[in-house]
Amino acid sequence: MESSSALGNISIVATAAVYVVVGCLVVLLPALVVAFAYTTRRSKTDNAGDSDDATAAASGTTQKLSQYEVHKQHERTEGAEQVLITGGAGFLGSYLVDELVRRPATDVHVFDLRLPDSKRRCPRVASYTRGDVTDLEHVTKALAGIHTVFHVAGVSSHDLDVAVTKKMTYKINVTGTENIVRACKENGVKKLIFTSTCIATLGKNDREAKGWTEAQPYPEEPVNEYASSKIAAEKIVRKANGRAGLATCVVRPAGMFGIGDNIMADMALRGKDNYYIGDGTAHLDVIDVYSAVHGHLCAAKHLSPAGNKPPIAAGKTYNITGGRPVMYKEFFGGLCKGRESFWGHRPPKKIPVQIASLFASVNEIVYNAFGVVPFARSLTKLSVDLTQRTYWFDNSLAAKEIGYSPLKSWRNAVDDVVKDYRHRLRPQSQPNPHSIP
């Protein structure tokens, strides 16, 4: 009995000690982080001038882009389809550009808030235009003479590096889409393909979404402001279908990965932030960026009339997904045995949800106060929460109506990404617009 009592006392003391340590961390960690953030901010101030207009806009700056710039690389080809990609210098947009320039009788035009430097521009692109989707005048000028628009541009509140206010999220994702639709009508554009997101139908209280189709109704309370803005934009795009000769379509890609994505593949390839949160058994929907591009092109193809039949994709919404869900820790190599996962680094370690949530809270507080991110840039309270949800979406409608299917499995896509990444690390390799800087 005395032994049992002693063990009980030891257990109580040990538990109390753990609470004291955790309490100290809760109290001291924010102070240490704030001090770090202050030092970092001072350093950034001393080296001002490195940020571009895109970063400023994404950080919530409401100043309108003052200059509209067109960099024409060659004249428009007579009889060729004129295609414009908003956000064409971004992750998905740049891969879409790479595919479109290979197509015959197609002139490709890039419209973005930021542009790649002259050495990294594709010579086969007809023009690069620096403009702002929230400026109707910019958009109207850019769409003159264009036949097809891929509206990929937008901002996401998932990544703290491009964290934006609710007002800016709405302005770019909703007002920007309104401007695109209006300019399409005024310029006689024939086809508009809008990039949305699969989580548009995910509600704040939905812990599971298994095989949801496009028929899933919008939630009363979307999972976040980003999803809410995409819902509003989807409605604008579908409403515009059939007006002024414009055929529209909405595509909802799953979580995309590939070289240059800045979150999923980039972290895994670098071996940075190599962990998974909780038990890692939740399932998510992922898709390689080439399959996402393929889905956009399938939608565009089926916005053209087939004989006497109207375009089958007109006014429709399609899930562009990987075909099957993958376990969270499996995707990041957490099931791999040995010293190295298929990403080329040690298998990730597990972090308790409570600890991740604490660090995420500090991350957001410091960012909001100082504009810097002390921990992983993708570590937010929402991102932590999403890792504990199972959500994947059915793509059978896209397969049936527009002929979409993933180009490869997620596992084969990872192997290709790792192989490509290692090739680009070689000194003789040529610069690539998707390379990790």
Summary of the structure (lengths in Angstrom):
residues: 437
radius of gyration: 23.6
end to end distance: 64.7
largest distance: 95.0
contacts: 1414
relative contact order: 0.12
helix: 43%
strand: 16%
